Amino acid sequence: MPELPEVETVSQGLQKRALGRRISAIEVRHPGVIIGSPEQFAAELEGRAIVSIRRKGKALALELEAENAPPRYLLVRLGMTGQFTVSARETPLAPHTHVLLALGEREELRFRDVRRFGRLRSCTREEVEAAFDRLGPDAQQVTEEQFLSAMRSRRGAIKSWLMNQQLLAGLGNIYADESLFVAGIHPLAQPGRVSAAKARRLFRAVRKVLDHAVKLQGTSFRDYVDIEGRPGNYEPRLRVYQRTGEPCRRCGRPIRRIVIAGRSSHFCPGCQPRPRHVAKMRVASADRSA
Ligand SMILES: [Zn+2]
């Protein structure tokens, strides 16, 4: 599933290939990916120029300008397998291409989504602001102070806390696992009971992992590709995610997998020791369900 680095890569691709261009026509091939009426979606956005691209967490908003009309926004959620690519109009359509946004005569922006959890929506400025306000601070922009105060007195697994988009926007399973490994924190630790030094280490780990993954254009599991259709390059750098049973790159112990709130978590039992406030029983039962 695309997380912050993948969405940021798509955003940077759109800046390069689509910014400043006019959407001359819109064809909705599968109305299920549009929020609201597809006819209204096309009518509201056709003929407008893409004048800015904003991202918060995993959400993207393209600002679309028209003469003598207030701006509108194309709000995008890539969901599990959503892809945006810019293609020549004569290039045959890949299966599962649901929306075509013509960029002049020769090229088009194509939205493809195999699992169809992604959504496109035509919005006013107020609606975009409201959607962005529902998200916590962006995980690449959050200040240390905001991060530490959001951890304070929180219970539950820190892995779930990191993935709660209302508290911190942008992390999913991959980068939450990787950040916890870099910080040396067990995924079942409680945010409010982690030491101040470790909490600061986690803040720095999140930033470091995300910055590095953005530099390498993200990780390609399932279908993620960038605007040119290329996969990301971060996968060989993964330290724990989907490496169950493989040796830890730091200490050599086998990476373990447990299930937390229905999601797999990968960690090194040597580098991320179980804190005393996490009962041994709980880890054992989580292991059995994995
Ligand atoms: Zn280790």
Residues whose N, C-alpha, C, O or C-beta is under 5 A from the ligand:
A	BS01	ZN	C248 R250 C251 G252 C268 G270 C271
